[in-house]
Amino acid sequence: MKTVELSGVCKAFGKKQILHDVDLGIESGEIFGLLGPSGCGKTTTVKIIAGILSPEKGSVKVLGRSMPDLKIMGRMGYMAQAAALYPSLTAYENLSFFGKIYGLKGSELAERIDHAAGIVGLGDELKEAVSAYSGGMMQRLSLAIALLPDPDVLLLDEPTVGIDPVLRAEIWQELRKLADGGSTILITTHVMDEAVKCGRLAMMREGRVTAEGTPEELINRSGKNNIEEAFIYYGSGEHESQSDSGQNNQSAKA
């Protein structure tokens, strides 16, 4: 059984169709990347998986249950692209507030806050008001909040934007530890050096999944030299025209 499974998912806002028949399957213990430009539907896909949005068509299952499901949502960590923080509170107060929503309390809450803050390098700034934080620090705090419940499924929407390379490497090291422990991690990104760190990728363009596989498989199937060239290839529709041409040639021979 796949941890996350989308089948024929469609979503529109008004007359604008955002997702077109999206199919995805993500295994337990996998770091899976959604790679695509802004506006391609990555964030909408993540929100549907998180149970924040519902599709017009198709099915969404997480841990074997149809979404939205409150019990399953309690086992998920979600980091939105736009930080949803309380600026008048300190970082520690924000972590404590969201930790209690996850059902944490007492010594367990304190331990999880220390652990999550340590992962993102915020230990020395926890007593500062979030209003004094830079954009990168808010990003780190949002990631710490998503890590609080030690989630079975972790959804991260552009998690390392504005974070320095050293801390970004440390965060990726921690994500791999979580995946090795059985957590399923979905990351959206438009950064190629982040994409190649994922076990598998789905490339998105205009609300459609254009290709899926490991970074190596996508590079090899496209005949390109790297993931950036492969992404351009799959995003241009060139592979579709070549596929259609091949089918036509086979029909002519028949």
PyMOL commands that set and color helices and strands:
alter all, ss='L'
color gray80, all
select helices_A, chain A and resi 42-50+70-73+91-101+106-119+123-125+130-132+135-147+165-180+192-195+215-222+227-236+238-253
alter helices_A, ss='H'
color red, helices_A
select strands_A, chain A and resi 4-13+16-26+31-35+57-62+65-66+76-79+153-157+184-189+200-205+208-213
alter strands_A, ss='S'
color yellow, strands_A
deselect
rebuild
show_as cartoon
